[in-house]
Amino acid sequence: MPDARGPTGPWYKRLYDWVERRVQLEGPVKEAALHPVPKSTASWWYVFGSASLVLLILQVATGIMLALVYAPSAAHAWTSLEVLNHDLPLGWFLRAMHGWGSNFMVAVVLIHMAQVFLFGAYKFPRELTWIVGVFMLLMTLGMAFTGQVLRFDQDAYWGLGIGASIMGRVPWIGGQLVHLLLGGPIISGATLTRFFALHVFVIPGTLLALTGLHVWIVLKLGINEWPMPGRIVRRDTYVREYNELAHNDGIPFVPGAVWKDLVFSAAILFAVAVCAAAFGPYGPKGFPDPTIINTVPKPDFFFLWIYTVLSFLPPEMETPFILIAPVVAVVILVALPLVAGVGEKSWWRRPVAVFTLMFVAVCWGTWTHLGTYTPWSPVMNAWSGAEVPPDLLHGRTPLERQGANVLQEKQCRNCHALGGKGGQRGPALDEVATRLTEDQLYRQILLGGGNMPAYGSALSPAESTALVRYLETLHPGYQPAAEDASRYVVGDGGRVPPNSTVQRGAGQTKVR
């Protein structure tokens, strides 16, 4: 029997040589692994980029396994997640790893962006590295949002409705964008199919392509050196100075700098696994049903700050903020290396940059925290924990009393207080009849407006009529009910004040 070893070595060495002669990867891999980097970059501050890459790989791997079971249809999506949670061995853990991996990935990417900004690593010649990173952040947030929708539970359904209403505010093309997003005028099975394609194919493919370009640029331009006060970035001298630093005071990336990346990435994966085991997966909550409004469609934590800001803004400011603020933020991030690509990198010499980062971090943290408990959030047990005050039922007709029942049964008091009890998300209803006319009440309830969603599909015509009739009685005795003054048009085209007595005669109108 011939020996496996021959003149060219063992069989696996011959196999390796056969493959290498055809793909020729050994040279580029060695160049990437052994390229010199400044010794100062072997720091724990430089580990967030590699951790982001490891978390992306985790998301791709767990996402592929989940896609083998998940059914992207309105009729089966919720059920397939229940199967993963309860029927398949460790299916719940797989979902939890994917969900918590998403949270960790968003957090680590944000920290990495903050570290790059603080260290001035966006300056020449790494402007494109930063710009690609900005779009990678957007793709990461897109992955997080579309993944939340794929849970397709009660919260995801209502959250998607809110997202569609936001997109519908875009001038001129808002309707077309909503139709493109939802696959039709309403949330349906086509909606879930589109989000599945976005989450599994479009966004991950774009993100992987951007990641490959990002890593390639980092390898070619080198890792940013530690920012030292007085070390000025100049376009005509920086590349030469960096190469001198990397060769005179540098170490090979492997193993000199990579070991800290490996240790930190392993710690992050361990933290994801611990959170997955301890807290389990996200949802799914109740089966999506548009007639059930007893839900809190809050987004996941990385979008909570938007939820807070929109809730505090007056209604007339919401649309300008939604349409302008994101565009301005992206433009600023993309333009940053183009307008501030040279000069000092050290944070000791860049107080404006440090203050800006601290201000954004404090605002983001405060708004996110407020989004978890603020008093204007719906009080979801208000409808069952507090009855309609008896004095607000006294003297009402049977139809008006039926409206009070609708007020309770449809959980209107989750957001609106009555008699001092109930939610504080919307205005109190004790004096609502002094502010809104009958037509305005119908419009607000059925079509929504401001921060209030439309409930036309959740109420029957009889329920809507009864509810409006009851709300029309909610005005203190010393205040008249709101009236539409345009109904009291006199003969010369003028208007008369509400509560005036109007008499109509032959060809004329008189006002007393």
C-alpha positions as CSV (number, residue, x, y, z in Angstrom):
1,M,0.0,0.0,0.0
2,P,1.6,3.3,-1.0
3,D,2.5,5.8,1.7
4,A,0.3,8.9,1.9
5,R,3.4,10.9,2.2
6,G,5.2,11.6,-1.1
7,P,8.0,13.8,-2.3
8,T,5.7,16.9,-1.9
9,G,4.5,16.2,1.6
10,P,1.4,14.8,3.2
11,W,-1.9,14.6,1.3
12,Y,-3.5,17.7,3.1
13,K,-0.4,19.7,2.1
14,R,-0.7,18.6,-1.5
15,L,-4.5,19.4,-1.4
16,Y,-3.7,22.9,0.0
17,D,-1.1,23.6,-2.6
18,W,-3.5,22.4,-5.3
19,V,-6.2,24.9,-4.1
20,E,-3.7,27.7,-3.5
21,R,-2.3,27.5,-7.0
22,R,-5.8,28.2,-8.3
23,V,-7.2,30.8,-5.9
24,Q,-4.0,32.4,-4.7
25,L,-5.3,33.7,-1.4
26,E,-2.2,33.1,0.7
27,G,-0.5,36.3,-0.3
28,P,-3.4,38.7,0.3
29,V,-4.3,37.0,3.6
30,K,-0.7,37.2,4.9
31,E,-0.5,40.8,3.8
32,A,-3.7,41.6,5.7
33,A,-2.7,39.7,8.8
34,L,0.9,40.9,9.0
35,H,0.6,44.5,7.8
36,P,2.2,46.8,10.4
37,V,0.0,49.1,12.5
38,P,1.1,51.7,15.0
39,K,1.7,50.2,18.4
40,S,-0.7,52.6,20.0
41,T,-3.6,51.1,18.0
42,A,-3.2,47.9,20.0
43,S,-5.7,49.4,22.5
44,W,-9.0,48.4,24.0
45,W,-10.4,51.5,22.4
46,Y,-9.9,50.0,18.9
47,V,-11.9,46.8,19.4
48,F,-15.5,48.0,18.6
49,G,-15.1,47.7,14.8
50,S,-14.1,44.1,14.9
51,A,-16.8,43.3,17.5
52,S,-19.4,44.9,15.1
53,L,-18.1,42.5,12.3
54,V,-18.4,39.5,14.6
55,L,-22.0,40.5,15.6
56,L,-22.9,40.9,11.9
57,I,-21.6,37.3,11.2
58,L,-23.7,36.2,14.2
59,Q,-26.8,37.8,12.8
60,V,-26.3,36.3,9.4
61,A,-25.7,32.8,10.8
62,T,-28.7,32.9,13.2
63,G,-30.9,34.6,10.5
64,I,-30.2,31.8,8.0
65,M,-31.2,29.2,10.6
66,L,-34.4,31.1,11.5
67,A,-35.3,31.5,7.9
68,L,-35.5,27.7,7.6
69,V,-38.6,27.7,9.9
70,Y,-40.0,31.2,9.6
71,A,-43.0,31.5,7.2
72,P,-43.2,35.1,5.8
73,S,-47.0,35.1,5.4
74,A,-49.6,37.0,7.4
75,A,-51.4,33.7,8.2
76,H,-48.4,31.8,9.4
77,A,-45.7,34.2,10.6
78,W,-47.0,34.5,14.2
79,T,-47.5,30.7,14.4
80,S,-44.1,29.9,13.1
81,L,-42.5,32.0,15.8
82,E,-44.6,30.2,18.4
83,V,-43.3,26.9,17.0
84,L,-39.7,28.2,17.3
85,N,-40.4,29.3,20.9
86,H,-42.2,26.2,22.2
87,D,-41.9,23.2,19.8
88,L,-38.4,23.1,18.4
89,P,-35.5,22.2,20.7
90,L,-33.5,25.4,21.5
91,G,-35.6,27.3,19.0
92,W,-36.3,30.0,21.6
93,F,-32.6,30.3,22.3
94,L,-31.9,30.8,18.6
95,R,-34.5,33.5,18.4
96,A,-33.1,35.1,21.5
97,M,-29.6,35.1,20.2
98,H,-30.8,36.8,17.0
99,G,-32.8,39.4,18.9
100,W,-30.2,40.3,21.5
101,G,-27.5,40.1,18.9
102,S,-29.4,42.9,17.0
103,N,-29.5,45.0,20.2
104,F,-25.8,44.5,20.8
105,M,-24.9,45.2,17.2
106,V,-26.7,48.6,17.2
107,A,-25.1,49.5,20.5
108,V,-21.6,48.5,19.5
109,V,-21.9,50.2,16.1
110,L,-23.0,53.4,17.8
111,I,-20.1,53.2,20.2
112,H,-17.7,52.6,17.3
113,M,-19.0,55.6,15.5
114,A,-18.6,57.7,18.6
115,Q,-15.0,56.5,19.1
116,V,-14.1,57.2,15.5
117,F,-15.5,60.7,15.8
118,L,-13.8,61.3,19.1
119,F,-10.4,60.1,17.8
120,G,-10.7,62.1,14.6
121,A,-10.4,58.9,12.5
122,Y,-12.6,60.4,9.9
123,K,-10.0,62.8,8.7
124,F,-7.7,62.6,5.7
125,P,-7.2,60.1,4.1
126,R,-10.1,58.1,5.8
127,E,-13.0,60.3,4.6
128,L,-14.5,57.5,2.5
129,T,-14.1,55.0,5.4
130,W,-16.3,57.3,7.6
131,I,-18.9,57.9,4.8
132,V,-19.2,54.1,4.2
133,G,-19.6,53.7,7.9
134,V,-22.5,56.1,8.1
135,F,-24.4,54.1,5.5
136,M,-23.5,50.9,7.3
137,L,-25.1,52.4,10.4
138,L,-28.2,53.2,8.4
139,M,-28.4,49.7,7.1
140,T,-27.9,48.3,10.7
141,L,-30.9,50.4,11.9
142,G,-32.9,49.2,8.8
143,M,-32.1,45.6,9.8
144,A,-33.4,46.3,13.3
145,F,-36.6,47.9,12.2
146,T,-37.5,45.3,9.6
147,G,-36.7,42.6,12.1
148,Q,-39.1,44.0,14.6
149,V,-41.9,44.0,11.9
150,L,-41.2,40.4,11.1
151,R,-42.4,39.4,14.6
152,F,-45.8,40.4,13.2
153,D,-47.5,40.4,16.6
154,Q,-49.9,43.0,17.9
155,D,-47.2,45.6,18.7
156,A,-45.4,45.1,15.4
157,Y,-48.7,45.6,13.5
158,W,-49.5,48.9,15.1
159,G,-45.9,50.0,15.0
160,L,-45.9,49.3,11.2
161,G,-49.0,51.3,10.9
162,I,-47.3,54.2,12.7
163,G,-44.3,53.9,10.4
164,A,-46.5,53.9,7.3
165,S,-48.3,57.0,8.5
166,I,-45.0,58.7,9.0
167,M,-43.9,57.9,5.5
168,G,-47.2,59.0,4.2
169,R,-46.4,62.6,5.3
170,V,-43.7,62.9,2.6
171,P,-45.0,65.6,0.2
172,W,-46.2,64.6,-3.3
173,I,-44.9,61.0,-3.1
174,G,-46.1,60.0,0.3
175,G,-48.9,57.8,-1.0
176,Q,-46.7,56.0,-3.5
177,L,-44.1,55.4,-0.8
178,V,-46.7,53.9,1.5
179,H,-47.9,51.7,-1.3
180,L,-44.4,50.6,-2.1
181,L,-43.7,49.9,1.6
182,L,-46.8,48.0,2.3
183,G,-47.3,46.3,-1.1
184,G,-50.8,47.9,-1.2
185,P,-52.9,50.5,0.5
186,I,-53.2,48.5,3.8
187,I,-51.1,46.1,5.9
188,S,-51.5,42.7,4.4
189,G,-49.6,39.5,3.5
190,A,-47.8,41.4,0.8
191,T,-46.5,43.7,3.4
192,L,-44.8,40.9,5.4
193,T,-43.3,39.4,2.2
194,R,-41.7,42.8,1.3
195,F,-40.3,43.2,4.8
196,F,-39.0,39.6,4.7
197,A,-37.2,40.4,1.4
198,L,-35.8,43.6,2.8
199,H,-34.6,42.0,6.1
200,V,-33.2,38.8,4.6
201,F,-31.9,39.8,1.2
202,V,-31.7,43.5,0.3
203,I,-30.4,45.1,3.5
204,P,-28.0,42.3,4.6
205,G,-26.6,42.1,1.0
206,T,-26.1,45.9,1.0
207,L,-24.6,45.8,4.5
208,L,-22.2,42.9,3.6
209,A,-21.0,44.8,0.5
210,L,-20.4,48.0,2.4
211,T,-18.6,46.0,5.1
212,G,-16.3,44.4,2.6
213,L,-15.5,47.8,1.2
214,H,-15.0,49.2,4.7
215,V,-12.6,46.5,5.7
216,W,-10.7,46.8,2.4
217,I,-10.2,50.6,2.9
218,V,-9.0,50.0,6.5
219,L,-6.5,47.4,5.3
220,K,-5.2,49.7,2.5
221,L,-5.0,52.9,4.6
222,G,-4.1,51.4,7.9
223,I,-5.7,51.7,11.3
224,N,-5.9,55.2,12.7
225,E,-3.0,56.1,15.1
226,W,-3.6,57.2,18.6
227,P,-4.5,60.9,18.5
228,M,-1.7,62.9,20.1
229,P,-2.0,66.7,20.8
230,G,0.0,68.7,18.3
231,R,0.1,65.9,15.7
232,I,-1.6,67.8,12.9
233,V,-3.2,66.1,9.9
234,R,-1.9,67.7,6.6
235,R,-2.9,66.4,3.2
236,D,0.6,66.6,1.8
237,T,2.5,65.0,4.7
238,Y,0.1,62.7,6.6
239,V,0.6,59.5,4.5
240,R,4.4,59.7,4.7
241,E,4.3,60.4,8.5
242,Y,1.8,57.5,9.1
243,N,4.0,55.0,7.1
244,E,7.0,56.1,9.1
245,L,5.2,55.7,12.4
246,A,3.8,52.2,11.4
247,H,7.3,50.9,10.3
248,N,9.4,52.6,13.0
249,D,7.1,52.1,15.9
250,G,4.7,49.5,14.6
251,I,3.7,45.8,15.2
252,P,2.1,43.2,13.0
253,F,-1.6,43.2,13.2
254,V,-1.5,39.5,13.9
255,P,-0.8,38.7,16.7
256,G,0.2,42.1,18.1
257,A,-3.1,43.8,17.9
258,V,-5.7,41.2,17.0
259,W,-5.7,39.4,20.4
260,K,-7.6,42.2,22.1
261,D,-10.2,42.2,19.3
262,L,-10.6,38.4,19.7
263,V,-11.0,38.7,23.5
264,F,-13.5,41.5,23.3
265,S,-15.5,39.9,20.6
266,A,-15.7,36.7,22.6
267,A,-16.8,38.7,25.6
268,I,-19.6,40.3,23.5
269,L,-20.8,36.9,22.2
270,F,-20.8,35.6,25.7
271,A,-22.9,38.6,26.9
272,V,-25.3,38.0,24.0
273,A,-25.7,34.4,25.0
274,V,-26.2,35.3,28.7
275,C,-28.9,37.8,27.8
276,A,-30.5,35.3,25.5
277,A,-30.6,32.6,28.1
278,A,-31.7,34.9,30.9
279,F,-34.3,37.1,29.2
280,G,-35.4,34.9,26.2
281,P,-36.6,36.1,22.8
282,Y,-38.7,39.2,22.0
283,G,-42.4,38.2,21.6
284,P,-44.4,37.4,19.7
285,K,-47.1,39.1,21.8
286,G,-50.8,38.9,20.8
287,F,-51.9,37.8,17.4
288,P,-52.1,40.9,15.1
289,D,-55.7,42.1,15.1
290,P,-56.5,45.7,14.0
291,T,-59.7,45.7,16.1
292,I,-57.8,45.3,19.3
293,I,-56.4,48.6,20.4
294,N,-55.2,47.6,23.9
295,T,-51.6,47.6,22.9
296,V,-48.5,49.8,23.3
297,P,-46.7,50.0,19.9
298,K,-43.4,51.1,21.3
299,P,-40.3,50.5,19.2
300,D,-37.2,48.6,20.4
301,F,-34.8,50.6,22.5
302,F,-32.7,52.1,19.7
303,F,-35.8,53.9,18.3
304,L,-37.3,54.9,21.6
305,W,-35.8,58.4,21.5
306,I,-37.8,59.1,18.3
307,Y,-40.9,57.9,20.1
308,T,-40.2,60.3,22.9
309,V,-39.4,63.3,20.7
310,L,-42.5,62.9,18.6
311,S,-44.7,62.5,21.6
312,F,-43.4,65.8,23.2
313,L,-43.5,67.8,20.0
314,P,-46.7,69.8,19.2
315,P,-48.7,68.3,16.4
316,E,-47.8,71.1,13.9
317,M,-44.1,70.4,14.4
318,E,-44.2,66.6,13.9
319,T,-44.2,66.5,10.1
320,P,-41.4,69.0,9.7
321,F,-39.3,67.2,12.2
322,I,-39.9,63.8,10.6
323,L,-39.1,65.0,7.1
324,I,-36.2,67.3,7.9
325,A,-34.3,66.1,10.9
326,P,-33.2,62.7,9.6
327,V,-32.0,64.2,6.3
328,V,-30.1,67.0,8.0
329,A,-28.5,64.4,10.4
330,V,-27.3,62.2,7.5
331,V,-26.0,65.2,5.5
332,I,-24.0,66.4,8.5
333,L,-22.5,63.0,9.1
334,V,-21.6,62.6,5.5
335,A,-20.2,66.1,5.1
336,L,-18.2,66.0,8.3
337,P,-14.9,64.5,6.8
338,L,-15.3,66.7,3.8
339,V,-15.3,70.0,5.7
340,A,-13.2,69.0,8.7
341,G,-10.7,66.5,7.1
342,V,-7.5,68.1,8.4
343,G,-6.2,69.5,11.6
344,E,-6.0,68.2,15.1
345,K,-7.2,64.7,16.0
346,S,-6.7,64.8,19.7
347,W,-9.9,65.4,21.8
348,W,-7.8,67.6,24.1
349,R,-7.6,70.2,21.2
350,R,-11.2,69.7,19.9
351,P,-13.5,70.9,22.7
352,V,-16.4,71.5,20.3
353,A,-16.3,67.9,19.1
354,V,-16.2,66.6,22.7
355,F,-19.1,68.8,23.8
356,T,-21.1,67.8,20.7
357,L,-20.6,64.1,21.4
358,M,-21.5,64.5,25.1
359,F,-24.6,66.6,24.2
360,V,-25.9,64.0,21.7
361,A,-25.2,61.1,24.1
362,V,-27.0,62.8,27.0
363,C,-30.0,63.7,24.8
364,W,-30.2,60.3,23.3
365,G,-29.9,58.6,26.7
366,T,-32.5,61.0,28.3
367,W,-35.0,60.6,25.5
368,T,-34.6,56.8,25.5
369,H,-35.1,56.6,29.3
370,L,-38.1,58.9,29.1
371,G,-39.6,56.6,26.4
372,T,-39.8,53.8,29.0
373,Y,-41.8,55.4,31.7
374,T,-42.9,59.0,31.0
375,P,-46.3,59.9,32.4
376,W,-47.8,60.8,29.0
377,S,-47.4,57.1,28.0
378,P,-50.7,55.3,27.8
379,V,-51.9,53.9,31.2
380,M,-52.9,50.5,29.9
381,N,-55.0,49.5,32.9
382,A,-57.0,52.7,33.1
383,W,-60.0,51.3,31.2
384,S,-60.5,48.5,33.8
385,G,-59.2,50.2,36.9
386,A,-61.3,53.3,36.9
387,E,-65.0,53.5,36.1
388,V,-66.7,56.5,34.5
389,P,-67.5,59.0,37.3
390,P,-71.2,58.8,38.3
391,D,-71.7,62.5,38.0
392,L,-70.7,62.2,34.3
393,L,-73.5,59.7,33.8
394,H,-76.3,61.5,35.7
395,G,-79.1,62.7,33.4
396,R,-77.7,61.1,30.3
397,T,-80.0,59.4,27.8
398,P,-79.7,55.7,27.1
399,L,-77.8,56.4,23.9
400,E,-75.3,58.6,25.8
401,R,-74.9,56.0,28.5
402,Q,-74.1,53.5,25.7
403,G,-71.4,55.9,24.5
404,A,-69.9,55.8,28.0
405,N,-69.8,52.0,27.8
406,V,-68.0,52.3,24.4
407,L,-65.5,54.7,26.0
408,Q,-64.7,52.0,28.5
409,E,-64.8,48.9,26.3
410,K,-62.6,50.4,23.6
411,Q,-60.0,51.5,26.1
412,C,-60.2,55.2,25.2
413,R,-59.0,55.9,28.8
414,N,-55.7,54.3,28.1
415,C,-54.7,57.7,26.7
416,H,-57.4,60.1,27.9
417,A,-58.2,60.9,31.5
418,L,-61.8,61.4,32.7
419,G,-62.6,62.7,36.2
420,G,-58.9,62.9,36.9
421,K,-58.2,59.2,36.2
422,G,-56.8,57.6,33.1
423,G,-54.0,57.9,30.7
424,Q,-52.1,61.2,30.1
425,R,-51.0,60.6,26.5
426,G,-53.9,62.6,25.1
427,P,-55.9,65.5,26.4
428,A,-58.5,65.0,29.2
429,L,-62.0,64.4,28.1
430,D,-63.8,66.3,30.9
431,E,-64.3,69.4,28.7
432,V,-63.9,67.9,25.2
433,A,-67.3,69.2,24.1
434,T,-66.1,72.8,24.6
435,R,-63.2,72.3,22.2
436,L,-64.6,70.1,19.4
437,T,-67.9,70.2,17.6
438,E,-69.9,67.1,16.6
439,D,-68.3,66.9,13.2
440,Q,-64.8,67.4,14.6
441,L,-65.4,64.6,17.2
442,Y,-66.5,62.2,14.4
443,R,-63.4,63.2,12.3
444,Q,-61.0,62.8,15.2
445,I,-62.3,59.4,16.3
446,L,-62.7,57.9,12.8
447,L,-59.7,59.4,11.0
448,G,-57.3,60.4,13.8
449,G,-55.0,63.3,13.8
450,G,-52.0,64.7,15.6
451,N,-50.7,61.8,17.8
452,M,-54.0,60.0,17.8
453,P,-54.4,57.0,15.4
454,A,-57.6,56.4,13.4
455,Y,-60.2,54.1,15.0
456,G,-62.7,54.0,12.2
457,S,-62.0,50.3,11.6
458,A,-62.3,49.4,15.3
459,L,-65.8,51.0,15.8
460,S,-69.1,50.2,14.3
461,P,-71.3,53.1,13.1
462,A,-73.6,52.6,16.1
463,E,-70.7,52.6,18.5
464,S,-69.3,55.8,16.9
465,T,-72.6,57.5,17.1
466,A,-73.1,56.6,20.8
467,L,-69.6,57.6,21.7
468,V,-69.9,61.0,20.0
469,R,-73.3,61.6,21.7
470,Y,-71.7,60.9,25.1
471,L,-68.7,63.1,24.4
472,E,-71.0,66.0,23.4
473,T,-72.3,66.0,27.0
474,L,-68.8,66.5,28.5
475,H,-68.8,70.3,29.1
476,P,-69.0,72.0,32.5
477,G,-72.3,73.7,33.2
478,Y,-70.8,77.1,33.0
479,Q,-69.3,76.6,29.5
480,P,-71.4,76.3,26.3
481,A,-70.7,73.4,24.0
482,A,-68.6,74.1,20.9
483,E,-70.6,75.0,17.8
484,D,-69.8,75.4,14.1
485,A,-70.3,79.2,13.6
486,S,-70.3,78.7,9.8
487,R,-73.8,77.2,10.1
488,Y,-75.3,80.5,11.2
489,V,-74.8,82.4,8.0
490,V,-76.9,85.6,7.7
491,G,-78.3,87.0,4.5
492,D,-75.4,89.4,3.8
493,G,-72.8,86.5,4.0
494,G,-71.6,87.4,7.5
495,R,-71.6,85.1,10.6
496,V,-73.3,85.3,13.9
497,P,-71.8,84.2,17.2
498,P,-72.6,80.8,18.6
499,N,-75.7,80.5,20.9
500,S,-77.5,83.3,19.0
501,T,-81.1,82.9,18.1
502,V,-81.7,82.7,14.4
503,Q,-85.0,83.2,12.7
504,R,-85.5,82.6,9.0
505,G,-88.3,84.3,7.1
506,A,-89.3,84.8,3.5
507,G,-86.1,85.6,1.7
508,Q,-84.3,86.9,4.8
509,T,-82.6,85.9,7.9
510,K,-82.8,87.8,11.2
511,V,-80.6,87.6,14.2
512,R,-81.7,88.4,17.8
